[in-house]
Amino acid sequence: MSKSLSPHDLGFGARDRHRLQKALGAVREARLFRRVQAVWLAAKGKQLAEVAEITALSVRSVYRVVKRYLKSRRIEDLTDKPRPGRPPEAPGLTRAKILRELRRSRLRLGYRTNVWTVAILAHRLNERYQCDIGPWALRQRMRQIGLTCKRPRYFYSQRAAHVAQKKGGHRAENAGHAGQCRVAL
């Protein structure tokens, strides 16, 4: 078993400990905080296996983070590198195209509904522009361009004749009052 190295043997000094402690208070991102905390604990003299247990990082990650810090002694080098991420679905689908389709009549297009749902709109856009976008991705895209998706509300043209019964207004003792519906026997 190898002997653990002291902070001095690793290459840490008093300035490093002070810089790392100061950075701990300023960091707002959880992943960066764990890395800075790991380096700070190593600089204070904790064994790297113990640091890994405290910070919930693997021992290998602690070694890498400490090595990366000691290479340049800059907190910024502990941040994540930019990643390209997943490419956007249907990049040719613009705000204008989405709005154009939303203005069209669903009934004239052959849909059996009066309102656009996200799933129906995604189907229509896939048909019209030969793009491959799903309802979830379309909902995100609509939020980005400032559109909101809500469930349709239905309004009836006339008030139902038995509303009082639905709302609990019909009781035997109230049957004689004006405005209440009466039960015909």
N, C-alpha and C positions, 0 to 999 in steps of 0.2 A: 504494500500500500504506500502510495506516495505521500510525502509530507506536504501539508497545506502551506502555501506561501503567505507571508505577511503582506499588508497593503504596500509597504515600502518595497518589498521584493517584486510585487506585481507592477509597480511603477506609479503608485498613487502618492500624492503629497497633500499637505494641508490645504492648499489652494483648490485642489480637486474636490475635496470633501466639502468645502465651503460653497464652491460653485454648484455642486450637485444638490446640496441641501437647499440652496436658494432656488434652483430650478424646480424642485419638488413643489414648492408653493405656487409657482407660476404656471405649471403644466395643467391643461384642461382636458386633454385627451387621455382616456384610460390606458390605452396600449402604450403610449409614450410614458405615462406615469409609471407603469410597471417596469419599463426598461430603465428609466432614470433611477427608480428605487432600487433596482437590482445592482446597478453600478455603484450607487451610494452605499448600500450595505456591504458590498465587496470592498469599497474604499475604507469603510469603518473597521474592517478586519473580520467580518463574518466569513465562514467557509462557504464555498460556492454551492455546495449541496444544500446547505441551510438556506442560503439566499433563494435558491430555486424553490424550496418548500414554502418560504414566506411569500414570494411573489407569484406563485403558481405558474412559473415558467419551467421549462425543462432545463436540466443541468447544461445540456448542449447549448441552449439558447442563452443562458447566463454567460457561458464562456464566450460566445460570439458577441454579445452586447458589450461585455467588458473589453474585449479585444478591439471592437469597433471604436469605443470611446477612447481607449488608450492610444489608438493610432493617430487621432487628430485632436483629442481633448476638447471636442465641441459637442454641446448638447444637441444641436441641430442634426448631427450625424446619426442620432438614435431614432429619428423620425422615419416613418414608412416612406419607401420610394413610391413615386406615382405609378399607378397601374393603368393600363389602357381600358380595362373593364370590358363588359360585353357590348358589342356593337348595337346601335339602336335598330329596332325592328322597323322595317319599311321607311327608310330615310327619305324617300321621295314623297311621302305622304305629308303634305304641308297643311298649315292652318287653313288656308284658302280652300283646299280640297275638302277638308272635313266640314267646314262651314257650308260649302256649296251643297254637299250631300244632306246636311241637316235641314236645309231650306226646302228640299224636295218633298213631295207628298209620298208618304209611305203607301197609301192605298193605290195610287197610280203606278207605283213601282211593282205592285203585285204582292205586297205584304198585307197580312190580314190584321193590321193593328193601326191605331191612330197615332201612336207615340213611338218615338225612337227609343229602343233600349240599346245598351252598349253592345250586346251580343248581335243584335240585328244590324246595327251600324257597322260593326266590324265585318260581318258577312257581306254587307253591301260594298264596303270599301275594298275588300279582297276581290270581289267580283269585278268591280268597275276598274280598279287600278292595278290588278294582278299583283298585289302585294300580299305578304303573309304576316298579318297582324292579328293577334288574339284580343279578346275582350279586356284582359288585365292590362296589356300593354297600351291598348287604346285608351283605357281609363286614365292611365298615367299621362299619356300624351295630351289628353283633353285637359287635365289639371294644369299641365305646363302652359297651355295656351289660354288658360283662364276660364274654361268651361266647367260647369259643375254637373254631376250626374245625380239625378234624384229619381225616386220612384214616382210614377204618375199618380196624380190624385184624380179621382173621379167625382164629378159633380152631377147630381141628378137634376133634371129640369123641374120636377115637381117634388114637393114634400110627400113622403109616404103617409098614407092614411092612418097607419097604426104606429106612429112614432111614439105616442104616449105609452103604449104597451111595451115598446122596446126600451124606453127609458125608465120604466118602473112607475109610470103615472097612473096606470089602471089598477084600481083596487075596488073592492065591492063598496066600501064606504064613500069613495069618491065618484062613483058612477053617475050620480045625479047632478054633479057640478057642471056648469057651462064650460065649454072648451075641452072637456074630456071626451074621449070616445066612449060610446056605450055599446054594450054587448046586446045583440038582438037574439032573443031566444026563440 
